[in-house]
């Protein structure tokens, strides 16, 4: 069994299906409705910090852009360790660098951002071994960082009323740009298979439950 923990709208359901029968879990009924519209056959409402599964039932657990939303991220990692079978695999992705925390994070209900070392240490404390991390979305990081720093300076000098604060989460982009960015991330993924990326806007972590 594969667990998509904090599945959101179900973007990872299809990729995870390559590794087994996927069960999608989320606290949000709206998110689970989206998953069912995507064709998810097994969905369950629940809290990633207190999983409604028995010990050792899953071969793979994914926390994709999930633990940054949780008050106790380490509890979720411990729970993922508990429900994995010995030798099972954990996948975690998170946003990188607390200094980049912005209105986008607040709108998305992110409680924190991470460094690769911090994430690795939390995964290890949860009981995992063979912990591997890399940054990704590296080539765009300089542009993202410059843009966010300029926004922060502007907000410090000319603060906007709360009702006028904006984010760029829903700005439409041309399909061609989406395709180009997807190819860029695919290329970064091939590079990361051979060499860890030293910086990036996000972090991915792979780890194994101790046998």
C-alpha positions as CSV (number, residue, x, y, z in Angstrom):
1,X,0.0,0.0,0.0
2,X,1.1,3.5,-0.8
3,X,0.0,6.4,1.4
4,X,-0.4,9.9,0.0
5,X,-0.5,11.8,3.4
6,X,-1.8,15.3,3.1
7,X,-2.8,14.6,-0.5
8,X,-4.4,18.0,-1.2
9,X,-6.1,18.1,-4.6
10,X,-4.5,14.8,-5.7
11,X,-1.6,16.0,-7.9
12,X,0.6,13.1,-6.8
13,X,-2.0,10.3,-7.2
14,X,-1.0,9.3,-10.7
15,X,2.8,9.4,-10.1
16,X,2.5,7.4,-6.8
17,X,0.3,4.8,-8.5
18,X,3.4,3.5,-10.2
19,X,4.5,2.1,-6.8
20,X,1.3,0.4,-5.6
21,X,-2.3,0.9,-4.6
22,X,-2.6,4.5,-3.4
23,X,-4.7,5.6,-0.4
24,X,-5.2,9.4,-0.2
25,X,-5.5,11.0,3.2
26,X,-6.3,14.6,4.0
27,X,-7.9,16.6,6.8
28,X,-9.9,18.6,4.2
29,X,-13.1,17.1,2.8
30,X,-12.8,19.6,-0.1
31,X,-9.4,18.2,-1.0
32,X,-10.7,14.6,-0.9
33,X,-13.6,15.6,-3.2
34,X,-11.0,16.8,-5.7
35,X,-9.1,13.5,-5.4
36,X,-12.3,11.5,-6.1
37,X,-12.9,13.7,-9.1
38,X,-9.4,12.7,-10.3
39,X,-10.4,9.1,-10.0
40,X,-9.0,8.2,-6.6
41,X,-10.6,4.9,-5.4
42,X,-9.4,5.0,-1.8
43,X,-9.7,8.2,0.2
44,X,-9.8,8.8,3.9
45,X,-10.2,11.8,6.1
46,X,-7.6,12.0,8.8
47,X,-4.8,13.9,10.5
48,X,-1.2,13.2,9.4
49,X,-0.1,13.8,13.0
50,X,-2.4,10.9,14.1
51,X,-2.7,8.5,11.3
52,X,-5.7,6.1,11.3
53,X,-3.6,3.1,10.1
54,X,-2.1,0.1,11.8
55,X,1.7,-0.2,12.2
56,X,3.7,-1.4,9.2
57,X,0.9,-1.4,6.6
58,X,2.6,0.7,3.9
59,X,5.6,0.2,1.6
60,X,5.7,3.9,0.7
61,X,4.6,7.1,2.5
62,X,4.6,10.5,0.8
63,X,4.4,13.8,2.5
64,X,4.5,16.1,-0.5
65,X,4.3,19.8,0.4
66,X,2.5,18.7,3.6
67,X,4.5,19.0,6.8
68,X,5.0,22.8,6.5
69,X,1.3,23.1,7.1
70,X,1.3,21.1,10.4
71,X,1.7,22.5,13.9
72,X,3.9,19.4,14.8
73,X,5.8,18.3,11.7
74,X,7.9,15.8,13.7
75,X,4.8,14.0,14.9
76,X,3.8,13.5,11.3
77,X,7.2,12.1,10.5
78,X,7.0,9.7,13.4
79,X,3.6,8.6,12.4
80,X,4.9,8.0,8.8
81,X,7.7,5.9,10.3
82,X,5.2,3.9,12.4
83,X,2.9,3.0,9.5
84,X,5.7,2.0,7.1
85,X,6.8,-1.6,6.9
86,X,10.5,-2.3,7.7
87,X,12.5,-1.1,4.8
88,X,9.6,1.0,3.6
89,X,10.4,4.4,1.9
90,X,9.5,7.9,2.9
91,X,9.2,10.8,0.4
92,X,9.0,14.4,1.8
93,X,9.0,17.7,-0.1
94,X,9.0,21.1,1.6
95,X,9.6,24.8,0.7
96,X,13.2,26.0,1.4
97,X,14.7,28.9,3.3
98,X,12.8,30.7,6.0
99,X,14.1,34.0,4.7
100,X,11.9,33.5,1.7
101,X,8.7,33.2,3.8
102,X,6.2,35.6,2.1
103,X,2.6,36.4,1.6
104,X,2.3,33.3,-0.7
105,X,3.3,31.1,2.3
106,X,0.7,32.8,4.5
107,X,-2.0,32.4,1.9
108,X,-1.1,28.7,1.5
109,X,-1.1,28.3,5.3
110,X,2.6,27.4,5.5
111,X,3.9,27.6,9.1
112,X,7.5,27.4,8.2
113,X,10.2,26.8,5.5
114,X,13.2,24.6,5.9
115,X,16.9,24.0,5.2
116,X,18.0,20.7,3.9
117,X,20.0,20.0,7.1
118,X,17.0,20.8,9.3
119,X,14.7,18.5,7.4
120,X,17.2,15.7,7.4
121,X,17.7,16.0,11.2
122,X,13.9,15.9,11.8
123,X,13.6,12.8,9.5
124,X,16.4,11.1,11.3
125,X,14.9,11.9,14.8
126,X,11.7,10.2,13.6
127,X,13.6,7.0,13.2
128,X,14.5,6.9,9.6
129,X,17.9,5.8,8.1
130,X,19.6,6.3,4.7
131,X,18.3,9.9,4.7
132,X,19.1,11.7,1.4
133,X,18.2,15.3,0.6
134,X,18.6,17.6,-2.3
135,X,17.3,21.1,-3.1
136,X,15.4,21.5,-6.4
137,X,13.9,24.4,-8.5
138,X,17.5,25.7,-8.3
139,X,17.9,27.6,-11.6
140,X,14.9,29.9,-10.8
141,X,15.9,30.5,-7.2
142,X,17.9,33.7,-7.9
143,X,15.0,35.3,-9.7
144,X,12.5,34.2,-7.0
145,X,14.8,35.5,-4.2
146,X,15.4,38.9,-5.8
147,X,11.6,39.3,-6.5
148,X,10.7,38.4,-2.9
149,X,13.3,40.6,-1.4
150,X,12.1,43.5,-3.5
151,X,8.5,42.8,-2.4
152,X,9.6,42.6,1.3
153,X,11.5,46.0,1.0
154,X,8.4,47.6,-0.6
155,X,6.1,46.2,2.1
156,X,8.5,47.5,4.8
157,X,8.5,51.0,3.3
158,X,5.0,51.2,2.0
159,X,2.9,48.6,4.0
160,X,-0.4,47.7,2.5
161,X,-3.6,47.3,4.5
162,X,-4.3,43.5,5.2
163,X,-7.3,43.5,2.8
164,X,-5.1,44.7,-0.1
165,X,-2.3,42.2,0.4
166,X,-1.9,40.0,-2.7
167,X,-0.1,36.8,-3.7
168,X,0.9,35.4,-7.0
169,X,-0.6,31.9,-6.4
170,X,-3.4,32.4,-8.9
171,X,-1.7,34.4,-11.6
172,X,-2.3,32.7,-15.0
173,X,0.7,31.8,-17.0
174,X,0.8,30.7,-20.7
175,X,0.8,27.0,-21.4
176,X,4.1,27.3,-23.2
177,X,5.7,28.7,-20.1
178,X,4.3,25.8,-18.0
179,X,5.7,23.3,-20.4
180,X,9.1,25.0,-20.4
181,X,9.2,25.0,-16.6
182,X,8.2,21.4,-16.5
183,X,11.1,20.5,-18.8
184,X,13.5,22.5,-16.7
185,X,12.4,20.6,-13.5
186,X,12.8,17.3,-15.4
187,X,16.3,18.3,-16.3
188,X,17.1,19.3,-12.7
189,X,15.8,15.9,-11.6
190,X,18.2,14.1,-13.9
191,X,21.1,16.2,-12.6
192,X,20.0,15.5,-9.0
193,X,20.1,11.7,-9.6
194,X,23.9,12.1,-10.0
195,X,24.7,15.1,-7.8
196,X,22.8,16.8,-5.0
197,X,21.8,20.4,-5.9
198,X,23.3,22.8,-3.3
199,X,20.4,25.3,-3.3
200,X,16.9,25.7,-4.6
201,X,13.4,27.0,-3.8
202,X,12.3,23.5,-2.5
203,X,13.8,20.4,-0.9
204,X,13.1,16.7,-1.5
205,X,14.0,14.1,1.0
206,X,14.1,10.3,0.6
207,X,14.6,8.0,3.6
208,X,14.1,4.4,4.7
209,X,12.3,2.9,7.7
210,X,14.8,1.0,9.9
211,X,14.4,-2.8,9.6
